């Protein structure tokens, strides 16, 4: 779209309004794109009123945001004042959240040739909330808490949570791991974190505990079925502009961040641990707390620089991988693995037995249903056979009734004859010639039919 702008003493010049998607296409990292898109949408919501109605932006809503994007840059606006008022509008949110939203909106404005002086940027920084603003009261995750949470998750949730707790991976990184990045043949199990997955852009190798590896194996048994059931599960989403689910998704955990938030929240609710900070509206037990759990636990028996490197902290990555081989890192991890193992061997045995009992019960229900289906099928076949026999009997009965009608006059004559001379009738019926004549009459009647 081209916007015409009149400048004094210059005349009419043409300025191209760039789209939101063209702005986002400049960034290669999924999390950056996601963060900047949310920032721009929120800024436009502040300026023109909320567009998004649900958790996901529909295709029509995304188109509306593009329209507002064009409208915003076609108007004469005080961009600095808009940003300052945007900060005030977000009052009550955590300072870190406000900082991220303003940073995203600022990059978007710069992309559209809106420049700020150093003085304006200092004024903007002065308006940002400090660390004394609203902070979420976050509760630490320990092994007992995680046991409660894990007891209310399915295979995918259990595999993801145990992977995060024992590897130090960020949620965004874990959701990008491909099946080819996982090596279950090593001890400890290794995951290759490619540069494009990580926040810092650096490649690294991480490890997971044996219980996490076992949980992943269980998840892989049902992963294909999950993908098939997830494909277009709600076809209404496609009509609202959501992308179609692909069965050839090569990711280890082929689902979105929204699915992760949902499974975490549901597990917290079932475990009786769901609690929200009234000041910020955020969960007190956050799934991102698994990284903090990993760091504090692994550091009990592992050098801090190795722990930080495994977590992907940029300042430690190069140094750690220069000093240690992957094999040596794995050996250090094995020494501290028990600290990031949630269930002891007895706990695992109990869970496996419980899972086996559940599977056996399900198998019993399935066999019971199959037996009932077999009985119903047999009863249906017998009912069909009985209906056929009943129809044949009805046809024979109808034939007999017709024969009786034909023989009616003869029977009346016999009755009258019997009344006149019963002895003579008995004698006649005892005569074989008479009986033969009666049979001939009956056969003639049948032939006429």
C-alpha positions in Angstrom: 0.0 0.0 0.0 1.3 3.5 -0.8 0.4 6.5 1.4 0.6 10.0 0.1 2.1 12.5 2.5 2.3 16.3 2.0 5.3 18.0 3.4 5.7 21.8 3.4 7.9 23.2 0.6 8.4 19.7 -0.7 5.0 18.8 -2.2 3.6 15.3 -2.3 5.9 12.4 -1.7 5.1 8.7 -1.6 5.8 6.5 1.3 5.3 2.8 1.3 3.5 1.4 4.4 5.1 -1.9 5.3 3.1 -4.8 6.7 3.4 -6.4 10.1 4.4 -9.7 8.5 7.2 -8.1 6.4 8.5 -6.7 9.7 8.5 -10.1 11.4 10.1 -11.8 8.4 13.4 -10.1 9.3 13.8 -12.3 12.3 14.7 -16.0 12.1 14.0 -17.1 15.6 10.5 -18.4 16.4 10.4 -16.9 19.9 11.5 -13.4 18.6 8.8 -13.4 15.9 6.2 -14.6 18.4 7.2 -11.9 21.0 7.3 -9.0 18.4 4.0 -10.0 16.9 2.3 -10.0 20.3 3.9 -6.6 21.1 2.6 -5.0 17.9 -0.9 -6.5 18.3 -1.0 -5.3 21.9 0.1 -1.8 20.9 -2.6 -1.5 18.2 -5.1 -2.8 20.7 -4.1 0.1 23.0 -4.4 2.6 20.2 -7.6 1.5 18.5 -9.3 -0.9 20.9 -9.0 -4.7 21.3 -9.2 -6.8 18.1 -8.3 -10.2 19.4 -11.3 -12.0 20.9 -9.7 -15.4 21.8 -6.4 -16.9 22.8 -5.4 -17.2 19.2 -5.6 -14.5 16.5 -7.8 -15.7 13.7 -7.1 -15.0 10.0 -9.7 -12.3 9.9 -8.3 -10.7 13.1 -4.7 -10.8 11.6 -6.1 -9.0 8.5 -7.7 -6.4 10.7 -4.4 -5.8 12.5 -2.8 -5.2 9.1 -5.5 -2.7 8.3 -4.8 -0.9 11.6 -1.0 -1.0 10.8 -1.7 0.9 7.6 -4.0 3.3 9.3 -1.5 4.1 12.1 1.2 5.1 9.7 -1.1 7.1 7.5 -2.1 9.3 10.5 -0.2 12.2 11.9 0.7 10.9 15.4 3.0 11.6 18.3 4.8 8.3 18.4 6.7 9.0 21.6 3.5 10.1 23.4 1.9 6.9 22.1 4.6 4.8 23.6 4.6 6.6 26.9 0.8 6.2 27.1 1.2 2.5 26.1 3.5 2.0 29.1 0.9 3.6 31.4 -1.9 1.5 29.9 0.1 -1.6 30.9 0.3 -0.5 34.5 0.1 -3.6 36.8 1.9 -6.0 34.5 5.4 -7.2 35.5 8.2 -4.8 34.6 9.9 -7.4 32.5 6.7 -7.9 30.5 6.3 -4.2 29.9 9.9 -3.9 28.8 9.5 -6.7 26.2 6.3 -5.2 24.8 7.8 -1.7 24.5 10.9 -3.1 22.9 8.8 -5.0 20.3 6.7 -1.9 19.5 9.9 0.2 19.3 11.5 -2.1 16.7 8.3 -2.1 14.7 8.2 1.7 14.7 11.9 1.9 13.6 11.2 -0.6 10.8 8.6 1.9 9.6 11.2 4.7 9.6 10.1 6.3 12.9 13.3 7.5 14.6 13.8 8.8 18.1 16.5 11.1 19.5 18.6 10.0 22.4 16.8 12.5 24.5 13.4 11.0 23.6 14.7 7.5 24.3 15.9 8.6 27.7 12.5 10.1 28.4 10.9 6.8 27.4 13.3 4.8 29.6 12.4 7.2 32.5 8.8 6.1 32.1 9.5 2.4 32.4 8.6 0.8 35.7 11.5 -0.2 37.9 12.1 -3.4 39.8 9.8 -2.3 42.5 6.8 -2.7 40.3 4.5 -5.7 40.2 6.4 -9.0 40.4 4.8 -12.4 40.4 5.0 -14.3 43.7 6.7 -17.4 42.2 6.9 -20.6 44.2 9.9 -23.0 43.8 9.4 -26.4 42.3 10.8 -29.3 44.3 10.7 -33.1 43.8 7.6 -33.6 46.0 5.6 -30.9 44.1 6.7 -32.3 40.7 5.6 -35.8 41.8 2.1 -34.4 42.4 2.1 -32.6 39.1 3.4 -35.6 37.1 0.8 -37.9 38.6 -1.8 -35.9 36.7 -0.2 -35.8 33.2 -0.5 -38.1 30.2 2.5 -39.5 28.2 3.3 -36.3 26.3 3.1 -34.1 29.5 5.2 -36.5 31.5 7.9 -36.8 28.8 8.1 -33.0 28.3 8.2 -32.1 32.0 10.8 -34.7 32.9 12.9 -33.6 29.9 12.7 -29.9 30.9 13.5 -30.7 34.6 16.5 -32.9 33.8 18.0 -31.0 30.8 17.7 -27.2 31.6 16.1 -26.7 28.2 13.9 -23.7 27.6 10.3 -24.6 26.7 10.7 -22.9 23.3 13.9 -24.9 22.6 12.2 -28.2 23.7 9.3 -27.6 21.3 11.8 -27.3 18.3 13.8 -30.4 19.0 13.6 -32.8 16.1 13.5 -36.6 16.4 16.9 -36.7 14.8 18.3 -34.5 17.5 17.6 -37.2 20.1 20.1 -40.0 20.8 18.6 -42.6 23.1 21.6 -45.0 22.5 24.0 -43.0 24.7 24.4 -42.9 28.4 23.3 -40.3 29.4 20.8 -39.7 26.6 21.9 -36.7 24.5 19.9 -34.0 22.7 21.5 -31.8 20.1 20.3 -28.2 20.5 20.9 -26.5 17.2 21.8 -22.8 17.0 18.4 -21.9 15.4 16.6 -23.4 18.4 18.4 -21.5 21.1 17.9 -18.0 22.4 21.5 -17.1 22.1 22.1 -18.8 18.7 24.8 -21.1 20.0 24.7 -24.9 19.5 25.1 -27.1 22.5 24.5 -30.7 23.7 22.3 -31.4 26.7 21.5 -34.5 28.6 18.4 -36.0 30.1 17.9 -38.4 33.0 17.1 -42.1 32.6 13.5 -41.6 33.8 13.1 -38.8 31.2 14.4 -41.1 28.5 12.0 -43.8 29.6 9.1 -41.3 29.6 10.1 -40.3 26.0 10.1 -43.9 24.9 6.5 -44.3 26.3 5.6 -41.1 24.5 7.0 -42.2 21.2 4.7 -45.3 21.4 1.6 -43.1 21.2 3.1 -40.0 19.4 1.9 -41.1 16.0 -1.7 -41.7 17.3 -1.6 -38.3 19.0 -0.6 -36.6 15.7 -3.4 -38.4 13.8 -6.0 -37.4 16.3 -4.7 -33.9 16.5 -4.9 -33.3 12.7 -7.9 -31.0 12.1 -9.4 -32.2 15.4 -11.4 -29.0 15.5 -12.0 -28.1 11.9 -13.6 -24.8 13.0 -10.0 -23.6 13.7 -9.2 -23.9 10.0 -12.2 -21.7 9.2 -10.9 -19.1 11.7 -7.6 -19.0 10.1 -5.5 -21.4 12.2 -3.0 -23.5 10.4 -3.7 -27.2 9.7 -1.9 -29.8 11.9 0.6 -31.9 9.9 1.0 -35.6 10.5 4.6 -35.4 9.2 5.7 -33.1 12.0 9.3 -34.2 12.7 9.5 -32.5 16.2 9.9 -34.7 19.3 7.0 -32.7 20.9 4.8 -31.8 17.9 2.5 -29.2 19.7 2.4 -25.6 20.5 3.3 -23.4 23.5 -0.5 -23.0 24.1 -0.8 -26.8 24.5 2.0 -26.8 27.0 0.4 -24.0 29.0 -2.9 -25.9 29.0 -1.4 -29.3 30.1 0.6 -27.6 32.8 -2.5 -25.6 34.1 -4.7 -28.7 34.0 -2.1 -30.8 35.9 -1.8 -28.0 38.6 -5.6 -27.9 39.0 -5.9 -31.7 39.4 -3.0 -31.7 41.9 -4.6 -28.9 43.9 -1.6 -26.6 43.2 -3.3 -24.1 40.8 -2.7 -20.6 42.3 -2.6 -17.2 40.5 -0.8 -14.1 41.7 -3.6 -11.5 42.2 -1.2 -8.6 41.2 0.0 -10.0 37.9 -2.5 -12.7 37.0 0.3 -15.2 36.5 0.6 -18.7 37.9 2.7 -19.1 41.1 4.0 -22.5 39.9 5.3 -21.8 36.4 6.7 -24.4 34.0 9.6 -22.1 33.4 10.6 -22.8 37.0 11.8 -26.2 35.8 15.0 -24.4 34.6 15.6 -23.0 38.0 15.0 -26.5 39.5 17.6 -27.9 37.1 20.2 -25.3 37.9 19.8 -25.5 41.7 19.7 -29.3 41.8 22.5 -30.2 39.3 24.8 -27.6 40.9 24.8 -29.7 44.1 27.2 -32.2 42.4 28.3 -30.5 39.2 30.6 -27.5 38.5 28.6 -24.3 38.0 30.2 -23.5 34.7 29.1 -26.8 33.3 25.6 -26.3 34.6 25.4 -22.8 33.1 26.7 -24.1 29.8 24.1 -26.9 29.7 21.4 -24.3 30.3 22.7 -22.3 27.2 23.9 -19.2 29.0 26.1 -17.5 26.5 28.9 -16.4 28.8 29.7 -20.0 29.7 29.1 -21.9 26.4 32.3 -21.3 24.6 34.5 -21.7 27.6 32.9 -24.9 28.8 33.0 -26.6 25.4 36.6 -25.5 25.0 37.6 -27.1 28.3 35.5 -30.2 28.2 34.5 -32.8 25.6 30.9 -33.9 25.3 31.9 -37.2 26.9 33.4 -35.4 29.9 30.3 -33.2 30.2 28.2 -36.4 30.2 30.3 -38.0 32.9 29.8 -34.9 35.1 26.1 -35.1 34.4 25.9 -38.7 35.4 27.5 -37.9 38.8 24.7 -35.4 39.4 21.8 -37.1 37.6 20.2 -38.3 40.8 19.6 -34.7 41.8 17.4 -34.1 38.8 15.7 -37.5 39.0 12.2 -36.9 40.3 11.1 -40.4 41.2 13.3 -42.9 43.1 13.4 -46.5 41.8 10.5 -47.5 44.2 8.4 -44.6 42.9 9.1 -45.6 39.3 8.1 -49.2 40.0 4.9 -48.1 41.7 4.0 -45.8 38.8 4.8 -48.5 36.2 2.7 -51.1 38.2 -0.1 -48.5 38.4 0.2 -47.9 34.7 0.2 -51.6 33.9 -2.9 -52.2 36.1 -4.6 -49.4 34.3 -3.7 -50.8 30.9 -4.8 -54.3 32.0 -8.1 -52.8 33.2 -8.5 -51.0 29.8 -7.7 -54.3 28.0 -10.3 -56.1 30.1 -12.9 -53.5 29.3 -12.0 -53.8 25.6 -12.4 -57.6 25.7 -15.7 -57.3 27.6 -17.0 -54.9 24.9 -15.8 -57.2 22.1 -17.6 -60.2 23.8 -20.7 -58.1 24.1 -20.4 -57.2 20.4 -20.1 -60.9 19.5 -23.2 -61.8 21.5 -25.2 -59.0 20.0 -24.0 -60.2 16.5 -25.1 -63.8 17.3 -28.4 -62.7 18.6 -29.0 -60.5 15.5 -28.2 -63.5 13.3 -30.6 -65.7 15.3 -33.3 -63.1 15.1 -32.9 -62.9 11.4 -33.3 -66.7 11.1 -36.4 -66.7 13.3 -38.0 -64.0 11.2 -37.4 -66.2 8.1 -39.0 -69.2 9.8 -41.9 -67.1 11.0 -42.5 -65.9 7.5 -42.6 -69.5 6.2 -45.1 -70.5 8.9 -47.3 -67.5 8.0 -47.2 -68.6 4.4 -48.1 -72.2 5.3 -50.9 -71.0 7.6 -52.3 -68.8 4.8 -52.2 -71.9 2.4 -54.0 -74.0 5.0 -56.7 -71.3 5.5 -57.2 -71.2 1.8 -57.6 -75.0 1.7 -60.1 -74.9 4.5 -62.1 -72.4 2.5 -62.1 -74.7 -0.5 -63.2 -77.7 1.5 -65.8 -75.8 3.4 -68.8 -76.9 1.2 -67.6 -80.5 1.4 -67.3 -80.4 5.2 -70.9 -79.0 5.4 -72.2 -81.8 3.2 -70.4 -84.4 5.3 -71.9 -82.9 8.5 -75.4 -83.0 7.0 -74.9 -86.6 5.8 -73.6 -87.6 9.2 -76.7 -86.1 10.8 -78.9 -88.3 8.6 -77.0 -91.5 8.7 -73.9 -91.5 10.8 -73.4 -95.3 10.6 -73.5 -95.1 6.8 -70.8 -92.4 6.9 -68.5 -94.4 9.1 -68.9 -97.4 6.8 -68.2 -95.2 3.8 -65.0 -93.7 5.3 -63.9 -97.2 6.2 -64.1 -98.1 2.5 -60.6 -97.7 0.8 -62.3 -96.6 -2.4 -64.2 -93.8 -0.7 -61.0 -92.6 1.0 -59.2 -92.7 -2.4 -61.9 -90.5 -3.9 -61.6 -88.0 -1.0 -57.8 -87.7 -1.6 -58.3 -87.2 -5.3 -60.7 -84.3 -4.5 -58.2 -82.7 -2.2 -55.4 -83.0 -4.8 -57.7 -81.4 -7.4 -58.4 -78.5 -5.1 -54.6 -78.0 -4.6 -54.0 -78.1 -8.3 -56.5 -75.3 -8.8 -54.6 -73.2 -6.4 
